[in-house]
């Protein structure tokens, strides 16, 4: 590699803390891009662009478990895509703490660096920064390892949903790890077994935990708190009349339920987007009886609320709700939340909920739909 580029790369890293914006724009030979939470630098624009998109996607998925205000870092996380000549560390990546509690991650940017490992690196950097910003510098080492594994696999499977089958098969063929050991493992100690954190997150979801409970458990683990007691309490609240089970027994039972299911092949983003958009549209003419006369109306998700009591509308919505339920097992993860909130809209119509609740559900659905389409565009850029 030319000496000039080597010097440029070194100078950039030295000057970033003093003036990040100036450094990213002023030094020649390097490419840079950024978003609201990450800055990415490297020698090749295509690589920088892809990692920038991947880091933006990581935030979208992390917001399922973390509040936006907790992610409002004062300084962006710096990702450096390092070629062989600039690597002075072992492994695929290195996380470093810089001045004022900022985080830097160096990626070994060569052919051996996989998408899966990139997801792990970005997830760890993101959660380390979250821990420092919200709980102090020491929390970066107390951070529970399972949260990194859970977030990394969540991101990776969003990009590669077909890999879920391989992940499931591997889990079915290996001995189930001890839950207490998974919960205790911190970032400064041993890593959890591969995908153990992801399966823990799935057991919480399949156990129908309320979203606030799930978020609370995830955030406590990032803070380095042992969540065994909080997890037990959350399980008890969901099963008040049931016999209290040891956590390991609950873990084994929930995993068995997940592993024994028959899973459909996950759809592509384009397929899921297409049928979900069709279910959410009511713009074809519908004949309704109004004040004794039959009238042809074009309905949408706002107007249909006005005519929700009509038998024809109830029948139409019930049919779409059943189709939605049947297809949820195959929907692409990028559109899962959108489908979930469309289902909530249909339930509001069928159950006669208040107009205020319906409008609230509608606002959430529309927001999720926009976010999902933006996520699809980001994923397509990453995979292009």
C-alpha positions, 0 to 999 in steps of 0.5 A, spaced: 500 500 500 502 506 498 506 510 504 501 516 502 495 512 504 498 509 510 499 516 513 493 519 511 489 513 514 493 514 521 492 522 521 485 521 520 484 516 526 488 521 530 484 527 528 477 524 528 476 526 536 478 533 535 474 535 529 470 529 526 467 532 521 473 536 518 477 530 518 472 526 514 472 531 509 479 534 508 483 528 508 484 525 501 485 518 499 479 515 504 472 515 503 467 516 508 459 516 510 455 517 516 448 517 519 445 519 525 449 514 529 455 512 526 461 514 521 464 509 517 471 510 513 475 506 509 478 506 502 473 503 497 466 507 497 462 501 495 464 498 502 463 504 506 456 505 503 454 498 505 457 498 512 453 505 513 447 502 510 448 496 515 449 500 521 443 504 520 439 498 519 442 496 526 439 502 529 432 500 526 432 493 529 435 495 536 429 500 537 425 494 538 428 493 544 431 500 546 428 507 547 430 512 542 432 517 547 437 512 550 440 511 543 441 519 542 449 519 543 452 525 543 458 522 538 457 518 533 460 511 533 466 510 528 467 504 524 474 503 520 474 498 515 481 496 515 485 493 510 491 488 512 496 493 512 493 497 518 491 491 522 494 491 529 489 486 533 487 479 533 480 477 530 475 480 526 474 486 529 476 490 535 472 495 540 476 501 543 473 506 547 475 513 545 475 520 549 468 523 552 466 516 552 465 515 545 466 508 541 470 506 535 470 499 532 475 497 527 473 491 522 478 487 519 476 488 512 478 483 507 475 477 504 474 473 510 470 478 514 463 475 513 456 479 513 455 475 520 461 477 523 460 484 521 453 484 524 456 482 531 461 487 530 456 493 529 452 490 535 457 490 540 459 497 538 452 499 539 451 496 545 457 498 548 456 505 546 449 504 549 451 502 556 456 507 557 452 513 555 446 510 559 449 507 565 457 509 565 463 507 563 464 501 567 458 498 564 461 496 558 465 490 561 459 488 565 454 488 559 451 481 558 454 477 552 447 474 550 444 481 548 450 482 543 448 475 540 441 476 540 441 483 537 447 481 532 443 474 530 436 479 529 440 483 524 443 478 520 436 474 520 433 480 517 438 480 512 438 472 511 432 469 513 433 463 509 439 462 514 434 461 520 433 454 518 440 452 519 440 456 525 434 452 528 437 445 525 444 447 529 440 448 535 436 442 535 442 438 534 446 440 540 445 440 547 441 446 550 446 450 554 444 452 561 440 458 562 444 461 568 450 461 565 447 465 559 444 470 563 451 471 567 456 471 562 458 478 561 462 482 555 469 482 559 468 474 561 466 468 556 461 469 550 455 465 550 454 459 546 453 461 538 445 463 538 444 462 545 442 469 546 438 469 540 434 463 542 433 467 549 430 473 546 425 468 542 423 464 548 421 471 551 417 473 545 414 466 544 412 467 552 408 473 550 412 478 554 409 485 554 413 489 550 415 494 556 417 487 560 421 485 554 425 492 553 426 492 561 429 485 561 434 487 555 436 494 558 437 491 565 442 486 561 446 491 558 447 495 564 450 489 567 444 487 572 443 479 573 436 479 570 434 472 573 429 475 578 426 480 573 425 474 568 422 470 573 417 475 575 415 476 568 414 469 567 409 469 573 405 475 571 404 471 565 402 465 568 399 467 575 395 461 576 400 456 573 405 452 578 412 456 578 417 453 574 424 453 575 427 457 570 431 452 567 425 448 566 421 454 563 427 455 558 427 448 556 420 448 555 419 454 551 425 452 547 422 445 545 415 449 543 420 453 538 424 447 536 418 443 535 414 448 530 413 447 523 416 453 519 414 455 513 419 458 508 420 465 509 418 470 504 422 475 500 421 482 502 418 484 495 412 478 496 411 480 503 410 487 502 406 486 496 400 482 499 401 486 506 399 492 501 393 489 498 390 487 505 391 494 507 388 497 501 380 498 501 380 502 494 376 498 490 369 500 490 364 497 495 357 497 495 354 499 502 347 500 504 346 507 507 339 510 509 335 505 505 339 505 498 345 502 496 351 506 495 358 505 491 363 507 496 371 507 495 374 506 502 380 506 505 383 505 512 380 512 515 374 511 512 372 504 513 372 506 521 365 510 519 362 504 516 365 499 521 358 496 523 356 494 517 355 487 516 359 487 509 364 491 512 365 486 518 365 480 513 370 484 509 375 485 515 374 478 518 376 475 511 382 479 511 384 478 518 384 471 517 388 471 511 393 476 515 393 470 521 395 465 516 401 468 512 404 471 519 408 465 519 411 466 512 412 474 512 419 477 512 422 480 518 422 486 515 415 487 515 413 483 521 411 489 525 407 492 520 403 486 519 402 486 527 399 493 527 395 492 521 392 486 525 391 490 531 387 495 526 383 489 524 381 487 531 379 494 533 374 494 527 371 487 529 371 488 536 368 495 536 374 499 540 373 506 541 375 511 535 381 514 539 384 507 540 383 506 532 386 512 530 392 511 535 393 504 532 392 507 525 398 512 526 402 506 529 401 502 523 402 507 518 409 509 521 411 502 521 409 501 514 414 507 512 419 504 516 419 497 513 419 500 506 425 504 508 428 498 511 427 494 505 431 500 501 436 499 506 437 492 505 437 492 498 442 497 498 446 492 503 445 486 498 446 489 492 
